[in-house]
Amino acid sequence: MGRKLDVLRKEKRGPGRKARKQKGAEVELAKFLTTGKCLCFRILFYIFCTPHMQSHLGTCALHVMVCTQYSHLSNAQGRVTLLFLDSLTASLPAEPPDLHLVHQRIKDNVEVLQDFRVKREAGRARQEYLALLRQDLAAYYSYSDFLLKKLMELFPLPELVNFLESNEVPRPMTLRTNTLKTRRRDLAQALINRGVNLDPLGKWSKTGLVVYDSSVPIGATPEYLAGHYMLQGASSLLPVMALAPQENERILDMCCAPGGKTSYIAQLMKNTGVILANDSSAERLRSVVGNLHRLGVTNAVLSHCDGRQFPKVLGGFDRVLLDAPCSGTGVISKDPAVKTNKDERDVLRCAHLQKELILSAIDSVNAASETGGYIVYCTCSIMVEENEWVVDYALKKRNVRLVPTGLDFGKEGFTRFKDRRFHPSLKSTRRFYPHTHNMDGFFIAKLKKFSNAIPKMQKDEESTVETASPASAPEVAAEPQLKRKKLERLKVTVGQKKQPPSKGGSVQRHKRPSPWRLGARPPARKRHRVHRNRQ
């Protein structure tokens, strides 16, 4: 209950129990908090102090901010002191750069680099301008140095700035009409009546709508819950259009989550045939189940398998859609963390997985299909290592060829990039960028399988494939060695063909040794005999 107080007794007592505990805590914290300790601990400790420290308060903005923040505590638990901030001010980071000046410097450097001979300063090399530009772009747009180097190799400088600017703005909201339940005209009218401002997506799409603004949540309207439309990015409609599924076909969607492309395939097939929707993530398959039920898809079967092992499970499909996992460098506006959390190992790891998946997708297709035999490979990345490099690898390893995607817009794929040369037919692939097409960055390639046989790899190629790993070096280093070995083997065979057949001992005596014995020593027995004859 506590001690009894005598009301008539007016002697001044010492500090109470709370004050003694507070004083003891301060003493202990003072021993613990040295100058190198965390700033948060020091702030919490120095919030409360004795009145005589009041005169030492500074007048900087940080002092005023903390005094204002904790002024309500000064009356009850002591006065706020910020003497410790005087010693910490020197260790505070430098002032942030003026973004207006940085942006102006970026414009000036780009202008100089476009006409370098005329506009450069005397005594300054091009590399100095490029290094300063990369530093300013990293500071202004918050990109990692690795990703900026990759983008500077991919785009010309003016286009690079446009690409970076477009990633700072979100893409327009688009939705796809589910023609299994309604028509685009009826859906547009119903949404307009609810206060949605929208337009048709474009001439290239018969089902897409672009939403500018809305007075109601687009993802919770009665039409959405009834399955009349699906919220889907404009770029994710393109792979299904390139696949061009036909009615009563067997189609495999190898990486199907969250189900937007699967439901679009079912819509084009009018719920006929069979769609096998596969994904390696069981959690993501739950969203696929919900979307397919809501949209009224009845011809889909879901599976949970590793796509790399899929030909061992099931095959013989007419068409396969592979939306491969990637680094996500085409959807930076949706996920800004990609700016800084990707490095070269991540890109090479994705490329290795994509090569395995595309071979598996090709092996799952039946080349003898009357209506199909097609594979569509797509990623939401703009990296060459994950796109042209992977498709070029598939062209070498399987009996496939590239065919036109059927899309009348988009930029052509690369046939050469830096020191690499790709197959000329890669021109038929398509690239989409946010700054040119106002949609997420995307890559689409369409392959036609003309034989179910798997080409036999040579021994040198088998050894390189076995030693390859996700973190290994790119194939650029291994390729020249393979070419050199093939050339040596060719020279040997040509030399043997030109040599006349042996008729006597004289020809045998002057016969050239085989190339694999050029550097070998003679047998020990013969060497000993020659030595004895010389003696």
C-alpha positions in Angstrom: 0.0 0.0 0.0 3.0 2.3 0.4 4.2 4.4 3.4 1.7 6.6 5.3 2.1 10.3 4.9 1.8 12.8 7.8 -0.2 15.7 6.5 1.0 18.1 9.3 4.6 17.2 8.9 6.2 19.7 6.4 9.9 18.5 6.4 11.4 18.4 3.0 12.1 14.8 2.0 14.8 13.6 -0.4 14.2 12.2 -3.8 11.6 9.5 -4.1 11.9 6.0 -5.5 11.3 7.0 -9.1 13.9 9.8 -9.0 16.5 7.4 -7.4 15.8 4.8 -10.2 16.1 7.5 -12.9 19.4 8.8 -11.5 20.8 5.2 -11.2 19.8 4.5 -14.8 21.5 7.7 -16.0 24.7 6.7 -14.3 24.7 3.3 -15.8 23.9 4.6 -19.3 26.6 7.2 -19.0 29.1 4.3 -18.5 27.7 2.4 -21.4 27.2 5.2 -24.0 30.7 6.1 -25.3 31.2 8.5 -28.2 31.1 5.6 -30.7 27.7 4.2 -29.7 24.6 4.4 -31.8 23.1 7.9 -32.3 19.6 6.6 -31.4 20.8 5.5 -27.9 22.5 8.8 -27.3 19.4 10.8 -28.3 17.2 8.8 -26.0 19.7 9.3 -23.1 20.2 13.0 -23.6 16.5 13.8 -24.0 16.3 14.4 -20.2 19.0 16.4 -18.4 19.5 19.0 -15.7 18.4 22.6 -16.0 22.0 24.1 -16.0 22.6 22.5 -19.4 19.9 24.7 -21.0 22.4 27.5 -21.8 24.5 25.2 -23.9 21.7 24.5 -26.5 22.7 25.3 -30.1 20.6 27.1 -32.6 20.9 24.8 -35.6 17.9 23.3 -37.4 18.4 19.9 -35.8 18.5 21.5 -32.3 15.3 23.4 -32.9 13.6 20.3 -34.4 14.4 18.1 -31.4 13.5 20.8 -28.9 10.2 21.2 -30.6 9.6 17.5 -30.8 10.3 16.8 -27.1 9.1 20.1 -25.6 6.1 18.4 -24.0 8.5 16.3 -21.9 10.5 19.1 -20.4 7.9 20.1 -17.8 7.3 16.6 -16.4 10.6 14.8 -16.8 13.4 17.3 -17.1 14.6 19.8 -19.7 15.7 18.8 -23.1 19.4 19.2 -23.9 21.2 18.8 -27.1 24.7 19.5 -26.1 25.8 16.2 -27.6 24.6 17.4 -31.0 27.5 19.9 -31.1 30.0 17.1 -31.2 27.9 15.1 -33.7 27.3 17.9 -36.2 30.8 17.4 -37.6 30.0 13.7 -38.4 26.7 14.4 -40.1 26.7 13.5 -43.9 27.3 16.2 -46.4 24.4 18.2 -47.9 22.5 16.3 -50.7 23.4 17.4 -54.2 21.2 20.0 -55.9 19.1 17.9 -58.2 18.4 20.8 -60.5 22.1 21.3 -61.1 22.6 17.5 -61.6 19.8 17.4 -64.1 21.2 20.3 -66.0 24.7 18.8 -66.0 23.2 15.5 -67.4 21.6 17.5 -70.3 24.8 19.3 -71.0 26.9 16.1 -71.0 24.5 14.3 -73.3 24.6 17.2 -75.7 28.4 17.3 -75.7 28.7 13.5 -76.2 26.3 13.6 -79.2 28.7 16.0 -81.1 31.9 15.3 -79.2 34.4 16.6 -81.7 32.8 20.1 -81.9 31.5 20.7 -78.3 34.1 19.0 -76.1 36.4 21.0 -73.8 40.1 21.0 -74.7 42.1 18.3 -72.9 39.1 16.2 -71.8 38.6 12.7 -73.0 35.3 11.0 -73.9 35.7 8.6 -71.0 35.7 11.5 -68.5 32.4 12.7 -69.8 30.9 9.2 -69.7 32.1 8.6 -66.1 30.6 12.0 -65.0 27.4 11.2 -66.8 27.1 7.8 -65.2 27.8 9.3 -61.8 25.1 12.0 -62.3 22.5 9.5 -63.6 23.1 7.2 -60.6 22.6 10.1 -58.2 19.6 11.6 -60.0 17.7 8.3 -60.8 19.1 6.1 -57.9 20.4 3.3 -60.1 23.3 1.0 -59.3 26.5 1.4 -61.2 26.2 -2.1 -62.7 22.7 -1.5 -64.1 23.6 1.9 -65.5 26.6 0.4 -67.4 24.3 -2.3 -68.9 21.7 0.3 -69.9 24.4 2.6 -71.4 25.5 -0.3 -73.6 21.9 -1.0 -74.6 20.6 2.5 -75.5 22.0 5.6 -77.2 22.5 8.4 -74.7 19.3 10.4 -75.6 17.2 7.3 -75.6 18.8 6.2 -72.3 17.6 9.4 -70.6 14.1 8.9 -72.0 14.1 5.3 -70.7 15.1 6.4 -67.2 12.5 9.1 -67.2 9.8 6.7 -68.3 10.6 4.4 -65.4 9.8 7.2 -63.0 6.2 7.3 -64.2 3.7 4.4 -63.7 2.3 2.8 -66.8 -1.4 3.3 -67.6 -3.9 1.0 -66.0 -5.2 -1.5 -68.6 -7.8 -4.3 -68.4 -8.7 -7.1 -70.7 -12.3 -7.9 -71.6 -13.3 -11.5 -70.9 -15.2 -12.4 -74.0 -16.3 -15.6 -72.5 -18.9 -13.6 -70.5 -19.3 -10.2 -72.2 -18.3 -7.9 -75.0 -15.9 -5.0 -74.9 -18.6 -2.5 -75.9 -21.0 -3.6 -73.2 -18.3 -3.7 -70.5 -17.0 -0.2 -71.5 -20.6 1.2 -71.2 -21.1 -0.4 -67.8 -17.9 1.0 -66.4 -18.6 4.5 -67.9 -21.9 4.5 -66.1 -20.0 3.8 -62.8 -17.7 6.9 -63.3 -14.8 5.3 -65.1 -13.0 7.3 -67.8 -11.6 4.8 -70.3 -10.8 4.3 -74.0 -9.9 1.3 -76.2 -6.3 0.2 -75.8 -5.3 0.4 -79.4 -6.0 -0.9 -82.9 -3.7 -3.9 -82.2 -6.0 -5.2 -79.4 -9.7 -6.1 -79.7 -10.2 -6.7 -76.0 -8.1 -4.2 -74.2 -9.2 -1.0 -72.4 -7.1 1.7 -70.9 -8.3 3.5 -67.8 -7.4 7.1 -67.2 -9.2 7.7 -63.9 -12.1 6.3 -61.9 -14.4 7.3 -59.1 -14.7 3.6 -58.0 -12.0 1.0 -57.3 -11.4 -0.8 -60.5 -10.5 -4.1 -58.7 -13.8 -4.2 -56.7 -16.6 -3.4 -59.1 -19.5 -5.8 -59.6 -18.2 -6.4 -63.2 -14.8 -7.4 -61.9 -16.2 -9.8 -59.3 -18.5 -11.3 -61.9 -15.4 -12.0 -64.1 -16.2 -9.6 -66.9 -12.6 -8.3 -67.1 -9.1 -9.0 -65.9 -6.6 -6.3 -64.7 -3.6 -7.0 -67.0 -0.7 -5.0 -68.4 -0.8 -4.2 -72.1 2.5 -5.9 -72.7 1.3 -9.2 -71.2 -1.4 -9.4 -73.9 1.3 -9.6 -76.7 2.7 -13.1 -76.0 -0.7 -14.7 -76.2 -1.4 -12.9 -79.5 1.9 -14.1 -80.8 1.1 -17.7 -79.7 -2.2 -17.5 -81.7 -3.9 -20.6 -80.0 -6.5 -22.4 -82.1 -9.6 -24.2 -80.9 -9.3 -27.9 -79.7 -5.5 -27.7 -79.3 -3.4 -28.9 -76.4 -1.5 -26.0 -75.0 1.1 -25.7 -72.2 1.5 -22.6 -70.2 4.8 -23.5 -68.4 5.0 -20.5 -66.0 1.3 -19.6 -65.6 0.9 -17.5 -62.4 -1.1 -15.4 -61.8 -3.2 -16.7 -64.6 -3.7 -13.7 -66.9 -2.2 -15.3 -70.0 -3.8 -18.6 -69.3 -7.3 -17.1 -69.1 -6.6 -15.1 -72.3 -5.6 -18.4 -74.1 -8.8 -20.0 -72.9 -10.7 -17.0 -74.1 -9.2 -17.3 -77.6 -9.9 -21.0 -77.6 -13.5 -20.4 -76.5 -13.1 -23.0 -73.7 -12.3 -25.8 -76.1 -9.3 -28.1 -76.1 -7.1 -28.4 -73.1 -4.7 -26.0 -71.4 -2.2 -27.3 -68.9 -1.3 -24.4 -66.6 1.9 -25.2 -64.7 3.9 -23.3 -62.1 6.7 -24.3 -59.7 5.2 -22.1 -56.9 2.3 -23.7 -55.0 1.4 -20.4 -53.4 1.1 -18.6 -56.7 -1.1 -21.3 -58.1 -3.7 -20.3 -55.5 -4.2 -17.0 -57.3 -4.4 -18.9 -60.6 -7.3 -21.0 -59.3 -9.2 -18.0 -58.1 -8.8 -16.1 -61.3 -9.8 -19.0 -63.5 -12.9 -19.7 -61.5 -13.9 -16.0 -61.5 -13.4 -15.7 -65.3 -15.3 -18.9 -66.1 -12.4 -20.9 -67.6 -13.4 -24.6 -67.9 -10.7 -26.1 -70.1 -7.7 -25.6 -67.9 -5.8 -28.2 -65.7 -3.4 -27.0 -63.1 -0.1 -28.7 -62.3 2.7 -28.0 -59.8 6.0 -29.2 -61.4 9.5 -28.0 -62.1 9.4 -26.7 -65.7 12.9 -28.0 -66.3 11.7 -31.6 -65.8 8.4 -31.2 -67.6 9.2 -33.3 -70.7 9.7 -36.3 -68.4 6.1 -35.7 -67.0 4.1 -35.0 -70.2 4.7 -33.9 -73.8 3.1 -33.8 -77.2 1.6 -30.3 -76.9 0.6 -28.3 -80.0 1.9 -25.0 -78.6 3.9 -23.9 -75.5 4.0 -20.5 -73.9 7.1 -19.8 -71.7 6.9 -16.6 -69.7 10.3 -17.2 -68.1 11.4 -15.9 -64.7 13.7 -12.9 -65.3 15.5 -10.0 -63.6 12.6 -7.7 -64.1 14.5 -4.8 -65.7 11.5 -4.0 -67.9 9.1 -3.4 -65.0 11.2 -0.9 -62.9 8.2 1.4 -62.7 6.3 -1.3 -60.8 9.3 -2.5 -58.7 11.8 0.3 -58.2 14.0 -2.0 -56.0 15.3 -3.5 -59.3 17.4 -0.3 -59.7 19.8 -1.3 -56.9 19.3 -5.0 -56.0 20.5 -6.7 -59.2 24.0 -7.5 -60.1 25.7 -9.6 -62.8 25.4 -12.8 -60.9 21.6 -12.4 -60.8 21.4 -11.8 -64.5 23.6 -14.8 -65.3 21.6 -17.0 -62.9 18.4 -16.0 -64.6 19.9 -16.6 -68.1 21.1 -20.1 -67.0 17.6 -21.0 -65.8 16.0 -19.6 -68.9 18.2 -21.7 -71.1 17.1 -24.8 -69.3 13.4 -23.8 -69.5 13.4 -23.0 -73.2 15.0 -26.4 -74.0 12.4 -28.1 -71.8 9.6 -26.1 -73.6 10.9 -27.1 -77.0 11.0 -30.8 -76.0 7.4 -30.6 -74.8 6.1 -29.6 -78.3 5.1 -32.1 -80.9 6.8 -31.1 -84.2 4.3 -33.3 -86.1 1.3 -31.3 -84.9 -1.0 -30.4 -87.8 -1.9 -27.0 -86.5 0.9 -26.1 -84.1 4.5 -27.0 -83.2 5.1 -23.4 -82.0 6.9 -22.1 -78.9 6.6 -18.5 -77.7 9.4 -17.3 -75.4 9.0 -14.0 -73.5 10.4 -12.1 -70.6 9.8 -8.8 -68.9 13.5 -8.0 -69.1 15.4 -5.9 -71.6 18.8 -7.6 -71.0 20.4 -9.2 -74.0 21.7 -12.0 -71.8 18.2 -13.0 -71.0 16.7 -12.6 -74.4 18.6 -12.9 -77.7 21.4 -14.8 -76.0 18.9 -17.5 -74.7 17.1 -17.8 -78.1 20.3 -18.1 -80.0 21.3 -20.9 -77.6 18.1 -22.7 -78.3 18.6 -22.4 -82.1 22.0 -24.2 -81.7 20.7 -26.9 -79.4 17.4 -27.9 -80.9 15.7 -28.3 -84.4 13.8 -25.1 -84.3 13.7 -21.9 -86.3 12.4 -18.4 -85.7 9.2 -17.3 -87.4 7.5 -13.9 -87.4 5.6 -13.1 -84.2 2.6 -11.6 -86.1 2.9 -8.3 -84.2 3.1 -5.3 -86.5 4.9 -3.0 -84.0 7.8 -3.2 -81.7 11.6 -3.0 -82.3 13.6 -5.7 -83.9 15.8 -7.9 -81.7 19.6 -7.6 -81.8 21.6 -9.7 -84.2 24.9 -8.3 -82.8 25.7 -6.9 -79.5 29.1 -5.8 -78.4 31.5 -8.7 -79.3 28.7 -11.2 -79.8 27.1 -12.2 -83.1 23.6 -13.9 -83.1 21.7 -15.7 -85.8 20.4 -13.3 -88.5 16.8 -14.6 -88.0 16.7 -12.9 -84.5 15.5 -9.8 -86.4 12.0 -11.4 -86.3 11.9 -11.2 -82.5 10.3 -8.1 -80.9 11.3 -5.7 -78.1 9.0 -3.3 -76.4 10.1 -0.4 -74.2 8.2 2.0 -71.9 9.6 5.1 -73.5 8.5 4.2 -77.0 5.4 2.1 -76.6 4.1 3.3 -73.2 4.1 -0.3 -71.8 6.3 -2.4 -69.7 9.6 -3.5 -71.2 9.1 -6.9 -72.9 10.8 -9.3 -75.3 8.9 -11.9 -77.5 10.3 -14.6 -79.7 8.3 -17.2 -81.7 9.9 -20.5 -82.6 8.7 -23.3 -84.9 9.9 -26.9 -84.2 10.5 -28.9 -87.4 11.9 -32.1 -85.9 11.4 -34.0 -82.7 15.0 -35.4 -82.9 17.5 -33.8 -80.6 20.8 -33.0 -82.3 23.8 -34.8 -80.9 26.3 -32.5 -79.2 30.0 -32.9 -79.9 32.3 -33.9 -77.1 33.7 -30.4 -76.6 30.2 -28.9 -76.4 29.1 -31.6 -73.9 32.1 -30.8 -71.6 31.3 -27.1 -71.7 27.6 -27.8 -70.9 28.5 -30.0 -68.0 30.8 -27.5 -66.4 28.4 -24.6 -66.9 26.7 -23.3 -63.8 24.5 -20.3 -62.9 27.4 -18.3 -61.4 29.9 -19.4 -64.1 31.4 -17.0 -66.6 29.5 -16.2 -69.8 29.8 -18.4 -72.9 31.7 -15.7 -74.6 35.0 -17.0 -73.3 34.2 -20.6 -74.1 33.1 -20.0 -77.6 36.5 -19.0 -79.2 38.1 -22.1 -77.8 35.4 -24.3 -79.4 35.9 -22.5 -82.7 39.7 -22.9 -82.5 39.4 -26.6 -81.9 37.0 -27.0 -84.8 39.4 -25.2 -87.1 42.3 -27.3 -86.1 40.3 -30.5 -86.7 39.3 -29.1 -90.1 42.9 -28.4 -91.1 43.9 -31.9 -90.1 41.2 -33.6 -92.1 42.0 -31.4 -95.2 45.7 -32.2 -94.9 45.0 -35.9 -94.7 42.8 -35.8 -97.8 45.4 -34.0 -99.9 48.1 -36.6 -99.0 48.5 -39.4 -101.6 48.2 -43.0 -100.6 51.3 -44.7 -99.4 53.0 -47.1 -102.0 56.4 -47.8 -100.7 58.8 -47.4 -97.9 60.1 -43.9 -99.1 56.6 -42.5 -98.7 56.3 -44.1 -95.3 59.6 -42.5 -94.2 58.5 -39.0 -95.1 55.0 -39.2 -93.7 54.0 -36.3 -91.5 53.3 -37.2 -87.9 49.7 -36.8 -86.7 49.0 -33.5 -84.9 48.2 -35.2 -81.6 51.7 -36.8 -81.5 53.6 -33.6 -82.4 54.6 -32.7 -78.9 55.1 -36.3 -77.6 58.4 -37.9 -76.7 59.7 -41.0 -78.5 59.4 -44.3 -76.5 62.1 -45.0 -74.0 63.2 -48.2 -75.7 63.9 -46.5 -79.0 65.7 -43.6 -77.4 68.1 -46.1 -75.6 68.8 -47.9 -78.9 69.7 -44.7 -80.8 72.0 -43.7 -78.0 73.8 -47.1 -78.1 74.3 -46.9 -81.9 75.9 -43.4 -81.6 78.4 -44.8 -79.1 
